[in-house]
């Protein structure tokens, strides 16, 4: 069972699922930033900015992994 789960993480559907969950986390960070601006809370605004940078980095890594998986596919070129 665990071997199957490890292989799913490196599959295209696993990467798409990771992209979706990471993008869904961006909604939470946007809400956090909006509340921080409303409350004039600088510390929460900094936290939201750092979280947003982590999300952007995560999406870039997942995109790179998706391109690597596509390189193995003959039809994708």
Phi and psi in degrees as GROMACS dihedral restraints (atoms count N, CA, C in turn):
[ dihedral_restraints ]
;  ai    aj    ak    al  type     phi  dphi    fc
    3     4     5     6     1   -70.1    20    10
    4     5     6     7     1   -32.0    20    10
    6     7     8     9     1   -65.1    20    10
    7     8     9    10     1   -37.8    20    10
    9    10    11    12     1   -64.3    20    10
   10    11    12    13     1   -39.4    20    10
   12    13    14    15     1   -68.6    20    10
   13    14    15    16     1   -36.9    20    10
   15    16    17    18     1   -66.6    20    10
   16    17    18    19     1   -38.3    20    10
   18    19    20    21     1   -69.6    20    10
   19    20    21    22     1   -30.4    20    10
   21    22    23    24     1   -65.9    20    10
   22    23    24    25     1   -35.3    20    10
   24    25    26    27     1   -63.0    20    10
   25    26    27    28     1   -31.0    20    10
   27    28    29    30     1   -95.5    20    10
   28    29    30    31     1     4.4    20    10
   30    31    32    33     1   -89.8    20    10
   31    32    33    34     1   165.8    20    10
   33    34    35    36     1   -62.5    20    10
   34    35    36    37     1   -42.3    20    10
   36    37    38    39     1   -66.1    20    10
   37    38    39    40     1   -33.9    20    10
   39    40    41    42     1   -66.4    20    10
   40    41    42    43     1   -38.9    20    10
   42    43    44    45     1   -67.8    20    10
   43    44    45    46     1   -41.2    20    10
   45    46    47    48     1   -62.6    20    10
   46    47    48    49     1   -40.1    20    10
   48    49    50    51     1   -63.9    20    10
   49    50    51    52     1   -41.8    20    10
   51    52    53    54     1   -64.3    20    10
   52    53    54    55     1   -40.0    20    10
   54    55    56    57     1   -60.5    20    10
   55    56    57    58     1   -43.3    20    10
   57    58    59    60     1   -64.7    20    10
   58    59    60    61     1   -44.6    20    10
   60    61    62    63     1   -68.9    20    10
   61    62    63    64     1   -34.6    20    10
   63    64    65    66     1   -67.7    20    10
   64    65    66    67     1   -42.2    20    10
   66    67    68    69     1   -65.0    20    10
   67    68    69    70     1   -35.4    20    10
   69    70    71    72     1   -65.0    20    10
   70    71    72    73     1   -34.1    20    10
   72    73    74    75     1   -65.5    20    10
   73    74    75    76     1   -27.6    20    10
   75    76    77    78     1   -64.4    20    10
   76    77    78    79     1   -31.8    20    10
   78    79    80    81     1   -64.1    20    10
   79    80    81    82     1   -41.8    20    10
   81    82    83    84     1   -63.9    20    10
   82    83    84    85     1   -40.7    20    10
   84    85    86    87     1   -66.8    20    10
   85    86    87    88     1   -38.4    20    10
   87    88    89    90     1   -63.8    20    10
   88    89    90    91     1   -40.5    20    10
   90    91    92    93     1   -64.4    20    10
   91    92    93    94     1   -40.3    20    10
   93    94    95    96     1   -63.4    20    10
   94    95    96    97     1   -41.9    20    10
   96    97    98    99     1   -66.2    20    10
   97    98    99   100     1   -39.1    20    10
   99   100   101   102     1   -64.2    20    10
  100   101   102   103     1   -43.0    20    10
  102   103   104   105     1   -67.0    20    10
  103   104   105   106     1   -37.2    20    10
  105   106   107   108     1   -65.9    20    10
  106   107   108   109     1   -40.4    20    10
  108   109   110   111     1   -65.3    20    10
  109   110   111   112     1   -40.9    20    10
  111   112   113   114     1   -63.3    20    10
  112   113   114   115     1   -40.8    20    10
  114   115   116   117     1   -89.0    20    10
  115   116   117   118     1    -0.4    20    10
  117   118   119   120     1    54.8    20    10
  118   119   120   121     1    42.2    20    10
  120   121   122   123     1   -98.7    20    10
  121   122   123   124     1   102.2    20    10
  123   124   125   126     1   -66.6    20    10
  124   125   126   127     1   -39.4    20    10
  126   127   128   129     1   -65.3    20    10
  127   128   129   130     1   -42.6    20    10
  129   130   131   132     1   -67.9    20    10
  130   131   132   133     1   -32.3    20    10
  132   133   134   135     1   -68.4    20    10
  133   134   135   136     1   -39.4    20    10
  135   136   137   138     1   -64.6    20    10
  136   137   138   139     1   -41.9    20    10
  138   139   140   141     1   -61.2    20    10
  139   140   141   142     1   -41.4    20    10
  141   142   143   144     1   -65.1    20    10
  142   143   144   145     1   -38.2    20    10
  144   145   146   147     1   -65.6    20    10
  145   146   147   148     1   -41.3    20    10
  147   148   149   150     1   -67.9    20    10
  148   149   150   151     1   -39.6    20    10
  150   151   152   153     1   -64.3    20    10
  151   152   153   154     1   -38.8    20    10
  153   154   155   156     1   -64.4    20    10
  154   155   156   157     1   -39.3    20    10
  156   157   158   159     1   -64.4    20    10
  157   158   159   160     1   -38.0    20    10
  159   160   161   162     1   -66.4    20    10
  160   161   162   163     1   -37.4    20    10
  162   163   164   165     1   -67.3    20    10
  163   164   165   166     1   -43.1    20    10
  165   166   167   168     1   -61.7    20    10
  166   167   168   169     1   -42.8    20    10
  168   169   170   171     1   -64.1    20    10
  169   170   171   172     1   -42.9    20    10
  171   172   173   174     1   -62.1    20    10
  172   173   174   175     1   -42.1    20    10
  174   175   176   177     1   -64.6    20    10
  175   176   177   178     1   -37.6    20    10
  177   178   179   180     1   -65.4    20    10
  178   179   180   181     1   -40.6    20    10
  180   181   182   183     1   -65.7    20    10
  181   182   183   184     1   -42.9    20    10
  183   184   185   186     1   -65.8    20    10
  184   185   186   187     1   -37.2    20    10
  186   187   188   189     1   -63.8    20    10
  187   188   189   190     1   -42.2    20    10
  189   190   191   192     1   -62.4    20    10
  190   191   192   193     1   -41.1    20    10
  192   193   194   195     1   -65.0    20    10
  193   194   195   196     1   -37.6    20    10
  195   196   197   198     1   -65.7    20    10
  196   197   198   199     1   -39.0    20    10
  198   199   200   201     1   -65.7    20    10
  199   200   201   202     1   -38.2    20    10
  201   202   203   204     1   -63.9    20    10
  202   203   204   205     1   -41.5    20    10
  204   205   206   207     1   -65.7    20    10
  205   206   207   208     1   -34.2    20    10
  207   208   209   210     1   -70.9    20    10
  208   209   210   211     1   -27.1    20    10
  210   211   212   213     1   -64.8    20    10
  211   212   213   214     1   -27.8    20    10
  213   214   215   216     1   -76.4    20    10
  214   215   216   217     1   -18.7    20    10
  216   217   218   219     1   -84.9    20    10
  217   218   219   220     1   124.7    20    10
  219   220   221   222     1   -68.9    20    10
  220   221   222   223     1   -35.7    20    10
  222   223   224   225     1   -71.8    20    10
  223   224   225   226     1   -26.1    20    10
  225   226   227   228     1   -79.8    20    10
  226   227   228   229     1   -15.2    20    10
